[in-house]
Amino acid sequence: MTDTHALAFDPALDLELRRETDVPPRLVWRAWTEPKLLMQWFTPAPWRTTACDLDLRPGGRFRTVMEGPDGEKHDNNGCVLAVVPQSFLLFTDALGPSFRPIEGGFMTASVTIEPTATGTLYVARAYHKDAAGRKQHEEMGFHEGWGTAWEQLVALARKL
């Protein structure tokens, strides 16, 4: 994989989920960029994504609402930083639409989707400002949660 679109990855600060699937890249991209599809896989069950606003342009809104089985609700606002259609998405919760700073930013994330001989190489990265943020995200269950969400994405994409 070439990291031509990605930020510099620092294992002391960042987390990565790397997976391969037989699902074609265009279907992985659709699952990530069509709000009605994203809502079906984005949050590991039993949590649900109940709303999604996604404006796929630099400065556009990236917002999800996640609801837990006990009524917990997380409204996550963010901003799209970069888009390379069919292959790369970069977004952050440190900025809102139109690159306006917002309180409580936790991470910037990238998704790289690359064709392989048999399907897709998928790399999701979470970039943090410091080692404490990385550790907190890892302890929140980054690998398990993002891994489960990936499996849900693949299951959905196979039905498209």
Accessible surface in RSA format (square Angstrom, percent):
REM  Atomic radii and reference values for relative SASA: ProtOr
REM  Chains: A
REM  Algorithm: Lee & Richards
REM  Probe-radius: 1.40
REM  Slices: 20
REM RES _ NUM      All-atoms   Total-Side   Main-Chain    Non-polar    All polar
REM                ABS   REL    ABS   REL    ABS   REL    ABS   REL    ABS   REL
RES MET A   1    76.34  39.5   3.62   2.4  72.71 173.1   5.26   4.5  71.08  94.2
RES THR A   2    91.28  64.9  83.89  85.0   7.39  17.6  72.12  96.9  19.15  29.0
RES ASP A   3    68.57  48.0  47.33  47.1  21.24  50.2  23.05  54.3  45.51  45.4
RES THR A   4   110.14  78.3  70.97  71.9  39.18  93.4  72.09  96.8  38.05  57.5
RES HIS A   5    71.54  39.1  52.00  36.1  19.54  50.0  35.26  36.3  36.28  42.2
RES ALA A   6    20.43  18.8   1.28   2.0  19.15  43.6   1.42   2.0  19.01  50.4
RES LEU A   7    73.22  40.8  67.04  48.0   6.18  15.5  71.18  50.0   2.05   5.5
RES ALA A   8    96.71  88.9  68.03 105.0  28.68  65.2  79.35 111.7  17.36  46.0
RES PHE A   9    69.02  34.5  41.09  25.4  27.93  72.7  41.13  24.9  27.89  79.8
RES ASP A  10    57.50  40.3  55.69  55.4   1.80   4.3  20.42  48.1  37.08  37.0
RES PRO A  11    92.51  67.4  86.31  78.7   6.20  22.5  86.95  71.8   5.56  34.6
RES ALA A  12    63.90  58.8  48.99  75.6  14.91  33.9  59.81  84.2   4.09  10.8
RES LEU A  13    55.02  30.6  55.02  39.4   0.00   0.0  55.02  38.6   0.00   0.0
RES ASP A  14     6.11   4.3   5.40   5.4   0.71   1.7   0.00   0.0   6.11   6.1
RES LEU A  15     2.09   1.2   0.65   0.5   1.44   3.6   2.09   1.5   0.00   0.0
RES GLU A  16    43.64  25.1  30.06  22.7  13.58  32.3   6.59  12.7  37.05  30.3
RES LEU A  17     3.32   1.9   2.16   1.5   1.16   2.9   3.32   2.3   0.00   0.0
RES ARG A  18   104.92  44.1  89.46  45.6  15.46  36.8  49.45  67.6  55.48  33.6
RES ARG A  19    92.66  38.9  88.16  44.9   4.50  10.7  27.94  38.2  64.71  39.2
RES GLU A  20   123.92  71.1  94.72  71.7  29.19  69.5  30.66  59.3  93.26  76.1
RES THR A  21    15.92  11.3   3.30   3.3  12.62  30.1  13.73  18.4   2.19   3.3
RES ASP A  22    90.25  63.2  71.18  70.8  19.07  45.1  31.93  75.1  58.32  58.2
RES VAL A  23     4.33   2.8   2.23   2.0   2.10   5.1   4.33   3.8   0.00   0.0
RES PRO A  24    51.85  37.8  49.86  45.5   1.98   7.2  51.85  42.8   0.00   0.0
RES PRO A  25    28.09  20.5  28.09  25.6   0.00   0.0  28.09  23.2   0.00   0.0
RES ARG A  26   139.68  58.6 137.77  70.2   1.90   4.5  57.42  78.5  82.25  49.9
RES LEU A  27    14.87   8.3  14.87  10.6   0.00   0.0  14.87  10.4   0.00   0.0
RES VAL A  28     0.00   0.0   0.00   0.0   0.00   0.0   0.00   0.0   0.00   0.0
RES TRP A  29    14.35   5.8  14.35   6.9   0.00   0.0   4.65   2.5   9.70  15.7
RES ARG A  30    86.43  36.3  86.34  44.0   0.09   0.2  30.18  41.2  56.25  34.1
RES ALA A  31     0.00   0.0   0.00   0.0   0.00   0.0   0.00   0.0   0.00   0.0
RES TRP A  32     6.15   2.5   6.15   3.0   0.00   0.0   6.15   3.3   0.00   0.0
RES THR A  33    14.77  10.5   6.41   6.5   8.36  19.9   0.72   1.0  14.04  21.2
RES GLU A  34    62.97  36.1  62.47  47.3   0.50   1.2  29.95  57.9  33.02  27.0
RES PRO A  35    46.33  33.8  46.33  42.2   0.00   0.0  46.33  38.3   0.00   0.0
RES LYS A  36   172.42  84.1 166.85 102.4   5.57  13.3 111.54 100.4  60.88  64.8
RES LEU A  37    17.14   9.5  17.14  12.3   0.00   0.0  17.14  12.0   0.00   0.0
RES LEU A  38     0.00   0.0   0.00   0.0   0.00   0.0   0.00   0.0   0.00   0.0
RES MET A  39    63.28  32.8  52.03  34.4  11.25  26.8  41.01  34.9  22.26  29.5
RES GLN A  40   111.33  62.3  75.85  55.4  35.48  84.5  37.51  79.8  73.82  56.0
RES TRP A  41     6.25   2.5   5.14   2.5   1.10   2.6   6.25   3.3   0.00   0.0
RES PHE A  42    34.45  17.2  26.15  16.2   8.30  21.6  26.15  15.9   8.30  23.8
RES THR A  43    11.99   8.5   4.68   4.7   7.31  17.4   5.22   7.0   6.76  10.2
RES PRO A  44    40.21  29.3  39.55  36.1   0.66   2.4  39.55  32.7   0.66   4.1
RES ALA A  45    73.84  67.9  53.77  83.0  20.07  45.7  54.34  76.5  19.50  51.7
RES PRO A  46    92.77  67.6  76.50  69.7  16.27  59.1  83.10  68.6   9.67  60.1
RES TRP A  47    70.14  28.1  65.57  31.7   4.57  10.7  43.79  23.3  26.35  42.7
RES ARG A  48   141.89  59.6 137.05  69.9   4.84  11.5  60.59  82.8  81.30  49.3
RES THR A  49     8.08   5.7   0.01   0.0   8.06  19.2   0.01   0.0   8.06  12.2
RES THR A  50    43.35  30.8  20.41  20.7  22.94  54.7  21.28  28.6  22.07  33.4
RES ALA A  51    30.11  27.7  26.86  41.5   3.25   7.4  30.11  42.4   0.00   0.0
RES CYS A  52    15.54  11.8   0.88   1.0  14.66  34.4   0.00   0.0  15.54  16.8
RES ASP A  53    59.58  41.7  55.98  55.7   3.60   8.5  16.02  37.7  43.56  43.4
RES LEU A  54    27.74  15.4   0.37   0.3  27.37  68.8   0.96   0.7  26.79  72.1
RES ASP A  55    53.40  37.4  48.80  48.6   4.61  10.9  21.17  49.8  32.23  32.1
RES LEU A  56    62.78  35.0  37.95  27.1  24.84  62.4  38.26  26.9  24.53  66.0
RES ARG A  57   127.77  53.6 126.53  64.5   1.25   3.0  53.79  73.5  73.99  44.8
RES PRO A  58    75.73  55.2  65.42  59.6  10.31  37.5  65.42  54.0  10.31  64.1
RES GLY A  59     1.94   2.4   0.00   N/A   1.94   2.4   1.49   4.1   0.45   1.0
RES GLY A  60     0.62   0.8   0.00   N/A   0.62   0.8   0.62   1.7   0.00   0.0
RES ARG A  61    92.54  38.9  91.39  46.6   1.15   2.7  17.95  24.5  74.59  45.2
RES PHE A  62    12.13   6.1  10.74   6.7   1.39   3.6  10.74   6.5   1.39   4.0
RES ARG A  63    50.49  21.2  50.17  25.6   0.32   0.8   2.92   4.0  47.56  28.8
RES THR A  64     2.62   1.9   2.47   2.5   0.15   0.4   0.09   0.1   2.52   3.8
RES VAL A  65     5.42   3.6   5.42   4.9   0.00   0.0   5.42   4.7   0.00   0.0
RES MET A  66    45.27  23.4  45.27  30.0   0.00   0.0  26.03  22.1  19.24  25.5
RES GLU A  67    42.32  24.3  41.53  31.4   0.79   1.9   4.33   8.4  37.99  31.0
RES GLY A  68    10.65  13.1   0.00   N/A  10.65  13.1   0.50   1.4  10.14  22.7
RES PRO A  69    81.27  59.2  40.30  36.7  40.97 148.9  51.71  42.7  29.55 183.7
RES ASP A  70   126.54  88.6  90.25  89.8  36.30  85.8  31.37  73.8  95.18  94.9
RES GLY A  71    65.27  80.5   0.00   N/A  65.27  80.5  37.94 104.1  27.33  61.2
RES GLU A  72    67.60  38.8  56.36  42.6  11.24  26.8  45.93  88.8  21.67  17.7
RES LYS A  73   136.14  66.4 108.27  66.4  27.88  66.4  55.85  50.3  80.29  85.5
RES HIS A  74    95.78  52.3  92.65  64.4   3.14   8.0  60.48  62.3  35.31  41.1
RES ASP A  75    77.89  54.6  50.16  49.9  27.74  65.6  24.55  57.8  53.35  53.2
RES ASN A  76    55.91  38.6  50.67  49.0   5.24  12.6  23.69  57.0  32.22  31.1
RES ASN A  77    58.34  40.2  50.82  49.1   7.52  18.1  14.66  35.3  43.68  42.2
RES GLY A  78     2.93   3.6   0.00   N/A   2.93   3.6   2.83   7.8   0.10   0.2
RES CYS A  79     0.00   0.0   0.00   0.0   0.00   0.0   0.00   0.0   0.00   0.0
RES VAL A  80     0.00   0.0   0.00   0.0   0.00   0.0   0.00   0.0   0.00   0.0
RES LEU A  81    44.99  25.1  31.88  22.8  13.11  33.0  31.89  22.4  13.10  35.3
RES ALA A  82    30.65  28.2  29.99  46.3   0.66   1.5  30.65  43.2   0.00   0.0
RES VAL A  83    33.52  22.1  10.42   9.4  23.10  55.7  10.42   9.1  23.10  62.7
RES VAL A  84    53.88  35.5  53.18  48.1   0.70   1.7  53.88  46.8   0.00   0.0
RES PRO A  85    96.79  70.5  86.32  78.7  10.47  38.1  86.33  71.3  10.46  65.0
RES GLN A  86    88.65  49.6  85.34  62.4   3.31   7.9  47.10 100.3  41.54  31.5
RES SER A  87    26.77  22.6  26.77  35.7   0.00   0.0  24.45  52.1   2.33   3.3
RES PHE A  88     4.12   2.1   4.12   2.5   0.00   0.0   4.12   2.5   0.00   0.0
RES LEU A  89     0.18   0.1   0.18   0.1   0.00   0.0   0.18   0.1   0.00   0.0
RES LEU A  90    17.87  10.0  17.87  12.8   0.00   0.0  17.87  12.5   0.00   0.0
RES PHE A  91    14.29   7.1  14.29   8.9   0.00   0.0  14.29   8.7   0.00   0.0
RES THR A  92     5.09   3.6   3.05   3.1   2.04   4.9   3.92   5.3   1.17   1.8
RES ASP A  93    41.14  28.8  37.48  37.3   3.66   8.6  20.67  48.6  20.47  20.4
RES ALA A  94    43.25  39.8  39.06  60.3   4.19   9.5  39.14  55.1   4.11  10.9
RES LEU A  95    43.09  24.0  43.09  30.8   0.00   0.0  43.09  30.3   0.00   0.0
RES GLY A  96     1.41   1.7   0.00   N/A   1.41   1.7   1.41   3.9   0.00   0.0
RES PRO A  97    44.78  32.6  41.62  37.9   3.17  11.5  41.62  34.4   3.17  19.7
RES SER A  98    70.54  59.6  54.34  72.5  16.20  37.3  25.18  53.6  45.36  63.5
RES PHE A  99    93.29  46.7  81.97  50.8  11.32  29.5  81.97  49.7  11.32  32.4
RES ARG A 100   164.73  69.2 164.69  84.0   0.03   0.1  47.36  64.7 117.37  71.1
RES PRO A 101   111.64  81.4  91.71  83.6  19.93  72.4  91.79  75.8  19.84 123.3
RES ILE A 102    66.41  37.8  45.25  33.7  21.15  51.0  53.69  38.7  12.71  34.5
RES GLU A 103   171.91  98.7 148.62 112.4  23.29  55.4  68.39 132.3 103.52  84.5
RES GLY A 104    72.25  89.1   0.00   N/A  72.25  89.1  41.80 114.7  30.45  68.2
RES GLY A 105    32.03  39.5   0.00   N/A  32.03  39.5   4.85  13.3  27.18  60.9
RES PHE A 106    56.19  28.1  44.81  27.8  11.37  29.6  50.29  30.5   5.90  16.9
RES MET A 107    38.64  20.0  31.27  20.7   7.37  17.5  36.94  31.4   1.70   2.2
RES THR A 108    28.42  20.2  27.69  28.1   0.73   1.7   7.44  10.0  20.98  31.7
RES ALA A 109     0.30   0.3   0.07   0.1   0.23   0.5   0.07   0.1   0.23   0.6
RES SER A 110     0.67   0.6   0.67   0.9   0.00   0.0   0.00   0.0   0.67   0.9
RES VAL A 111     0.29   0.2   0.29   0.3   0.00   0.0   0.29   0.3   0.00   0.0
RES THR A 112     7.68   5.5   7.60   7.7   0.08   0.2   5.80   7.8   1.88   2.8
RES ILE A 113     1.50   0.9   0.00   0.0   1.50   3.6   0.00   0.0   1.50   4.1
RES GLU A 114    47.02  27.0  46.47  35.2   0.55   1.3  19.05  36.8  27.97  22.8
RES PRO A 115    93.26  68.0  79.13  72.1  14.13  51.4  79.13  65.3  14.13  87.8
RES THR A 116    48.72  34.7  23.67  24.0  25.05  59.7  33.83  45.4  14.89  22.5
RES ALA A 117   113.76 104.6  62.30  96.1  51.45 117.0  74.93 105.5  38.82 102.8
RES THR A 118   107.55  76.5  89.42  90.7  18.13  43.2  77.79 104.5  29.76  45.0
RES GLY A 119    10.15  12.5   0.00   N/A  10.15  12.5   7.04  19.3   3.11   7.0
RES THR A 120     0.06   0.0   0.00   0.0   0.06   0.1   0.00   0.0   0.06   0.1
RES LEU A 121    17.86   9.9  17.62  12.6   0.24   0.6  17.62  12.4   0.24   0.6
RES TYR A 122     5.61   2.6   5.61   3.2   0.00   0.0   0.00   0.0   5.61   6.9
RES VAL A 123     1.37   0.9   1.17   1.1   0.20   0.5   1.17   1.0   0.20   0.5
RES ALA A 124     0.00   0.0   0.00   0.0   0.00   0.0   0.00   0.0   0.00   0.0
RES ARG A 125    11.47   4.8  11.47   5.8   0.00   0.0   1.23   1.7  10.24   6.2
RES ALA A 126     0.00   0.0   0.00   0.0   0.00   0.0   0.00   0.0   0.00   0.0
RES TYR A 127    18.37   8.6  15.51   8.8   2.85   7.4  15.82  11.9   2.55   3.1
RES HIS A 128    11.59   6.3   0.22   0.2  11.37  29.1   3.08   3.2   8.51   9.9
RES LYS A 129   180.94  88.3 143.25  87.9  37.69  89.7  99.35  89.4  81.58  86.9
RES ASP A 130    56.78  39.8  55.53  55.3   1.25   3.0  28.66  67.5  28.12  28.0
RES ALA A 131    58.86  54.1  53.58  82.7   5.28  12.0  53.88  75.9   4.98  13.2
RES ALA A 132    72.14  66.3  58.64  90.5  13.50  30.7  65.26  91.9   6.88  18.2
RES GLY A 133    11.83  14.6   0.00   N/A  11.83  14.6  11.21  30.8   0.62   1.4
RES ARG A 134    53.05  22.3  53.05  27.0   0.00   0.0   5.73   7.8  47.31  28.7
RES LYS A 135   124.16  60.6 123.78  76.0   0.37   0.9  66.84  60.2  57.31  61.1
RES GLN A 136    97.22  54.4  93.57  68.4   3.65   8.7  28.39  60.4  68.83  52.2
RES HIS A 137    11.94   6.5  11.94   8.3   0.00   0.0   2.12   2.2   9.82  11.4
RES GLU A 138    69.52  39.9  60.11  45.5   9.41  22.4  19.87  38.4  49.65  40.5
RES GLU A 139   125.74  72.2  89.25  67.5  36.49  86.9  48.57  93.9  77.17  63.0
RES MET A 140   131.84  68.3  88.59  58.6  43.24 103.0  94.67  80.5  37.17  49.2
RES GLY A 141    26.62  32.8   0.00   N/A  26.62  32.8  23.90  65.6   2.72   6.1
RES PHE A 142     2.88   1.4   0.00   0.0   2.88   7.5   2.49   1.5   0.39   1.1
RES HIS A 143    78.54  42.9  74.32  51.7   4.22  10.8  53.47  55.1  25.08  29.2
RES GLU A 144   141.26  81.1 127.93  96.8  13.33  31.7  49.29  95.3  91.97  75.1
RES GLY A 145    17.90  22.1   0.00   N/A  17.90  22.1  17.23  47.3   0.67   1.5
RES TRP A 146    53.28  21.4  49.20  23.8   4.08   9.6  35.66  19.0  17.62  28.6
RES GLY A 147     5.03   6.2   0.00   N/A   5.03   6.2   4.88  13.4   0.15   0.3
RES THR A 148    45.52  32.4  43.70  44.3   1.82   4.3  24.43  32.8  21.08  31.9
RES ALA A 149     7.39   6.8   7.39  11.4   0.00   0.0   7.39  10.4   0.00   0.0
RES TRP A 150    11.61   4.7  10.59   5.1   1.02   2.4   2.94   1.6   8.67  14.1
RES GLU A 151   117.81  67.6 109.67  83.0   8.14  19.4  40.53  78.4  77.28  63.1
RES GLN A 152    43.45  24.3  36.48  26.7   6.97  16.6  32.27  68.7  11.18   8.5
RES LEU A 153     0.03   0.0   0.03   0.0   0.00   0.0   0.03   0.0   0.00   0.0
RES VAL A 154    12.49   8.2  12.49  11.3   0.00   0.0  12.49  10.9   0.00   0.0
RES ALA A 155    51.23  47.1  45.03  69.5   6.20  14.1  49.62  69.9   1.61   4.3
RES LEU A 156    21.91  12.2  19.43  13.9   2.48   6.2  21.20  14.9   0.71   1.9
RES ALA A 157     0.00   0.0   0.00   0.0   0.00   0.0   0.00   0.0   0.00   0.0
RES ARG A 158   143.92  60.4 110.03  56.1  33.90  80.7  53.04  72.5  90.89  55.1
RES LYS A 159   170.49  83.2 133.21  81.7  37.28  88.8  85.75  77.2  84.75  90.3
RES LEU A 160    73.24  40.8  18.51  13.2  54.73 137.6  45.71  32.1  27.53  74.1
END  Absolute sums over single chains surface
CHAIN  1 A     8282.6       6616.7       1666.0       4660.1       3622.6
END  Absolute sums over all chains
TOTAL          8282.6       6616.7       1666.0       4660.1       3622.6
